[in-house]
Amino acid sequence: MKCKANFRPPRIDIAAYRGKLKKHMTEEISEALYNYLEAALRHSAVGEMPTWSGGSRATFLQLARAIEYDVPIDRATGAPNREQQGVSESFGELNPNKDGKDRYTFTYNTTLPWLVTNENYDATAWGFPLHTPGPYQFQLAGIKAFEELAKEVHLLPVVTKVKSIRVG
């Protein structure tokens, strides 16, 4: 009796795996960004980040829009509205697999003078009349929240499908 068999080596569908991985990691970095924003705005060293003129909180608006996060800004304080200044002196974006380098990050930075100063110092020591003096340490609070979640992030497992055929 003559028997003929064909053997096919295993195939790996890398494109399908990368697609699922991108979706999974984008969800993970979005959740980490949510935790970062929650901690930075609500759980800094002074409690909630002040809303007096809206400028400091507005520095997070670009970043928050990436995940549809609401940054509450109290517009009824009687202070001059400095939201636009906060937006113009900051940058934020979600970077899921930017440039195809398999890195899932977000970027936030600000040059808003009073926020930068109050992040690390108590500006009332220099005569500034602040309702909520620093140091805010919102960056530290945000980073801690981010890192706690990041410890739990895992890559998706590679799913293997083996089809066995009995011959003979």
C-alpha positions in Angstrom: 0.0 0.0 0.0 1.3 3.4 -0.9 0.7 6.4 1.4 1.3 10.0 0.5 1.5 12.7 3.1 1.9 16.5 3.0 3.4 18.3 5.9 2.8 22.0 6.4 5.0 23.8 8.9 3.2 25.9 11.5 2.1 29.4 10.4 2.1 32.4 12.7 -0.4 35.1 11.8 1.7 38.0 13.1 -0.6 40.7 11.6 -3.7 39.3 13.5 -1.7 39.2 16.8 -0.3 42.7 16.4 -3.9 44.0 15.7 -5.2 42.4 18.9 -2.1 43.5 20.8 -2.6 47.1 19.7 -6.2 47.1 20.7 -5.4 45.6 24.1 -2.4 47.9 24.8 -4.4 51.0 23.7 -7.1 50.1 26.2 -4.4 49.6 28.9 -2.7 52.9 28.3 -6.0 54.6 28.3 -6.9 53.1 31.6 -3.5 54.1 33.0 -4.0 57.7 31.7 -7.4 57.8 33.4 -5.7 56.7 36.7 -3.0 59.4 36.2 -5.6 62.1 35.6 -7.7 61.1 38.6 -4.7 61.1 40.9 -3.2 64.3 39.5 -6.4 66.3 39.7 -8.0 64.8 42.8 -5.4 63.2 45.0 -2.3 65.4 45.0 -0.6 66.6 48.2 -3.2 69.4 48.5 -6.2 67.3 47.7 -8.1 68.5 44.6 -6.1 70.7 42.3 -7.4 74.2 42.7 -10.0 75.5 40.2 -9.7 79.3 41.1 -9.0 80.6 37.5 -9.2 77.3 35.6 -5.7 77.7 34.2 -4.0 74.9 36.1 -6.8 72.3 35.4 -7.0 73.4 31.8 -3.4 72.3 31.2 -4.8 68.7 31.3 -7.6 69.3 28.7 -5.7 68.2 25.6 -4.6 65.0 27.3 -8.0 64.3 28.8 -9.8 64.7 25.5 -7.9 61.7 24.2 -9.9 59.4 26.5 -13.0 61.6 26.9 -12.2 62.4 30.5 -14.0 65.3 32.0 -11.8 67.9 33.7 -14.1 69.9 36.0 -13.4 73.6 36.0 -15.3 75.9 38.3 -16.2 79.0 36.3 -18.1 80.7 39.1 -15.1 81.7 41.3 -15.1 85.3 40.3 -11.5 85.0 39.3 -10.3 85.9 35.7 -10.8 83.0 33.4 -7.4 81.6 32.5 -8.4 78.4 30.9 -7.1 79.4 27.5 -3.7 80.3 29.0 -3.6 76.9 30.6 -4.4 75.2 27.3 -1.9 77.3 25.3 0.9 76.6 27.8 0.5 72.9 27.9 0.7 69.8 25.7 -0.9 66.4 26.1 -1.6 63.4 23.9 -2.1 59.7 23.9 0.5 57.8 21.9 -0.7 54.3 21.1 2.0 52.7 19.1 3.2 56.0 17.7 5.5 55.6 14.7 5.0 51.8 14.8 7.6 51.3 17.5 5.4 49.2 19.8 5.4 51.8 22.6 2.2 52.8 24.3 2.6 56.1 26.1 1.0 59.4 26.8 2.7 62.8 27.0 1.9 65.7 29.3 3.9 68.9 29.9 3.2 72.4 30.9 5.0 75.7 31.2 2.2 77.5 33.1 4.3 79.5 35.5 2.2 79.3 38.7 1.4 75.6 38.2 5.1 74.8 37.7 6.0 76.9 40.8 3.2 75.4 43.0 4.1 71.9 42.0 7.2 72.0 44.1 7.0 75.0 46.4 4.7 77.0 48.7 4.6 80.3 46.8 2.9 82.0 49.8 6.5 82.1 51.2 7.2 84.7 48.5 4.1 86.8 49.1 1.7 85.3 46.6 -1.8 85.2 48.0 -2.9 81.7 47.2 -6.2 80.0 48.2 -4.5 76.6 48.0 -0.7 76.9 48.4 1.6 74.1 47.2 3.5 72.1 47.0 0.9 70.2 44.9 3.0 67.2 43.9 0.3 66.2 41.4 3.0 64.7 39.2 4.1 62.3 41.9 0.5 61.4 42.7 -0.2 60.7 39.0 3.0 58.7 38.4 2.3 56.5 41.5 -1.2 55.8 40.2 0.1 55.1 36.7 2.8 52.7 38.0 0.5 50.8 40.2 -1.7 50.0 37.2 1.3 49.4 34.9 2.5 46.6 37.1 -0.7 44.6 36.2 -0.4 45.0 32.4 0.5 41.9 30.5 0.9 41.1 26.9 -1.7 39.0 25.2 -0.8 35.3 25.0 0.0 33.9 21.6 -2.9 31.6 20.8 -1.9 28.4 19.1 -4.3 26.2 17.2 -3.0 22.7 16.4 -5.0 20.4 14.2 -3.9 16.8 14.6 -4.8 14.2 11.9 -4.3 10.5 12.5 -2.8 8.8 9.5 -3.1 5.1 9.0 
